[in-house]
Amino acid sequence: MRRSVIAGIGSYVPPRVVSNDDLSRLMTTSDEWIRTRSGIQERRFAEEGVYCSDLALEAANNALADAHLEPSDLDFIIFATVSPDHHFPGTACFLQAKLGVPYIGCLDLRNQCTGFIYGLAVGDAFVRIGMYRHVLVVGAELHSNALNFSDEGRDVSVLFGDGAGAVVLASSSEEDRGILYTELHADGRFAKALHMDVWNISRKPYLTHDSIDTGEIWPQMDGKTVFKHAVIRMAELVTHALKQCRMQPEDIKYVIPHQANQRINQLVAERLGFPQEKFLNNIYKYGNTTAASIPLLLNEAYQAGKLERGDHLLLIAFGSGFTWASALLRW
Ligand SMILES: CC(C)(COP(=O)(O)OP(=O)(O)OC[C@H]1O[C@@H](n2cnc3c(N)ncnc32)[C@H](O)[C@@H]1OP(=O)(O)O)[C@@H](O)C(=O)NCCC(=O)NCCS
């Protein structure tokens, strides 16, 4: 049986660092409030004029270089984002053009914080059935232009940052490596617990002159509901994956959790009885980068030399939708 392995990984964050103190000059908040509620100390914001696909391009090129591959080696692109360059066409098409590889298939995934894991699962399926040899899976976000930096939006805007991460999945005959297991879930009954209403296509016209004044252009979140469900679902993902793969907690070298809130991940580890050190984190540097958070964290661990051949890594995420998903990898 063929497996998909991560042949290369890369990430990119824009250079501009925005601290909690910087945000407290725009709205009524404080470094202390943000740090204690979320673990975030700073995040990166792109400059005006930069597109999400520009961040993705940097990450994709880094992943290709790490895999010792050229863009022309790619057979397919999967792009996960909630901050697309345009309403349509999909951002994967823009990235494909920037990579200079016309004709290959491109797919956009709108699965919020679980988008990267959903992308891995889809790419893995294509590779395993023998349809494609090299699939680029990207998670990238440019949140900063769509955040409300007034007091009304402060619960959401202090949490998010910009960034991108990418992997090249490659078909391999090595049975003992690669993506071993994926699990995908959603519960659309909670779709409006974290959502943005602005592209409401049921209205004629779907955008009005009031769209800015009513605040519908900004994301809206019921933070407590999201928090509560995230802890339950992410712990469940770990238990399921271990059971399905007949593994024990000690078989997992690291859990790579989505970086939404450090308190969420601490509670998940506690609930499972896992040592906190098994749960990697970098939210303090980047905030929540939605579809980019997992490849950013995975790449950081890889670059730091923390990952060794044969290590089992469990990727878990929860986000808007609600959606939740996991992927178990053998490095
Ligand atoms: C948003 C979140 C950090 C809020 O934390 P919390 O512990 O629920 O907040 P609290 O109930 O302690 O505090 C809410 C108070 O802080 C205020 N507040 C909200 N944002 C604030 C900010 N940035 N700075 C200062 N005060 C803020 C609120 O207005 C509220 O004030 P009130 O009590 O006077 O009405 C938390 O709910 C959360 O992280 N939720 C999950 C978010 C998430 O993960 N989203 C992405 C999913 S992928």
The ligand as a Gaussian input file, in Angstrom:
#p B3LYP/6-31G(d) Opt

LIG

0 1
 C      -12.382000      35.205000      24.194000
 C      -11.919000      34.657000      25.519000
 C      -10.395000      34.816000      25.628000
 C      -12.579000      35.449000      26.645000
 O      -12.124000      34.957000      27.860000
 P      -13.136000      34.760000      29.045000
 O      -12.351000      34.190000      30.153000
 O      -14.319000      34.016000      28.539000
 O      -13.529000      36.211000      29.363000
 P      -14.156000      36.706000      30.724000
 O      -15.536000      36.155000      30.846000
 O      -13.261000      36.425000      31.853000
 O      -14.157000      38.222000      30.499000
 C      -15.066000      38.782000      29.658000
 C      -14.960000      40.257000      29.973000
 O      -13.753000      40.751000      29.389000
 C      -14.055000      41.778000      28.476000
 N      -13.141000      41.669000      27.348000
 C      -13.333000      41.006000      26.201000
 N      -12.250000      41.149000      25.441000
 C      -11.374000      41.909000      26.112000
 C      -10.099000      42.400000      25.821000
 N       -9.470000      42.115000      24.693000
 N       -9.491000      43.153000      26.757000
 C      -10.080000      43.448000      27.922000
 N      -11.312000      43.022000      28.248000
 C      -11.945000      42.257000      27.343000
 C      -15.491000      41.535000      28.086000
 O      -16.101000      42.725000      27.640000
 C      -16.096000      41.037000      29.383000
 O      -16.337000      42.142000      30.224000
 P      -17.601000      42.178000      31.201000
 O      -17.409000      41.008000      32.141000
 O      -17.483000      43.501000      31.859000
 O      -18.795000      42.017000      30.331000
 C      -12.290000      33.162000      25.691000
 O      -13.678000      33.022000      25.795000
 C      -11.801000      32.303000      24.567000
 O      -10.600000      32.159000      24.340000
 N      -12.710000      31.639000      23.844000
 C      -12.338000      30.770000      22.750000
 C      -11.897000      31.622000      21.612000
 C      -11.319000      30.816000      20.494000
 O      -10.586000      29.897000      20.743000
 N      -11.645000      31.181000      19.276000
 C      -11.108000      30.581000      18.118000
 C      -11.582000      29.182000      17.984000
 S      -10.669000      28.374000      16.821000

